[in-house]
Amino acid sequence: MDFAQDLRGKRVVVTGACGVIGRWIVASFAGAGARLCLTDGHAAALAELAAATDLGEGGFTQVADLGDAASITALAEAVGARWGAADVLVNNAGVYPSGFLLDIDAAEWDRVMGINLRAPFLLTRALARQMVDQGVKGNIINISSGAARKMRRSVVPYCVSKTALDRLTKGFALELAEYGIRVNALEPGFAPGSSASPLTAAHVAATTANIPLGRGTSAEDIGNALLYLASSAAAYVTGATLSVDGGNSIGTLAVYQDKKSAL
């Protein structure tokens, strides 16, 4: 399918635009000719990204702190004032702090749940209301994680937030279906490179070695899946979770017996 033809001119909001996955998402929609509203909490990085990206006619940026409800409201109001309503919302922003449950304080727990779960709820609610008011049969894509189904030691709050996000995805899909608004989740695989959560070379090598398909996630992997969900090719898909992780979330290649291969 020609995604560029299908998505050209569509109004797309992307949160967490300056992260590794965020930049891949932005590049995918820009390449398809969409009009973009990019938002992130880092003003300088957002300005740099916008300068290097074709935002399309009427495209714009908005600095937003997704841990603050007033900032989310301001973002939604900006979308409404400029576009009336978005066609696509990608709830990508998220935080991935490391710490054991016995050591994490309540404020850190609240921060993870606030950005990873509460913000998608508030922004989806606000932009979906605009879609309904404008008669837009829109599309919402939540960026989830295999951590929603596979618990990880030392990042339990993140896992819990993504499990809840998957349920929120299905809840919104159920309640927005009557308005023709589709809601799905996309689970990217292992994609190192985040400045917020840096990983050692040894960690990257060990993780990649245990991915069934033998490599990390690429920009093309995410772009193909994302544009599919956003396009009319997925017109009958809602409440679904699409995992694009090379099989990383279904199991591990690590074995502990002497026999290390199938033959």
Buried (B, 14 or more C-beta within 10 A) or exposed (E): EEBEEBBEEBBBBBBBBBBBBBBBBBBBBBBBBBBBBBBBBBEEBBBEBBEEBEBBEEBBBBBBBBBEEEBBBBBBEBBBEBBBBBBBBBBBBBBBBEBEEEEBEEEBBEBBBBBBBBBBBBBBEBBBEBBBEBEBEBBBBBBBBBBBBEEEEEBBBBBBBBBBBBEBBBEBBEEBEEBBBBBBBBBBBBBBEEEEBEBEEEEBEEBBEEBEEEEBBBBEBBBEBBBBBBBEEBEEBBBBBBBBBBBBBEEBEEEEEEEEEEE
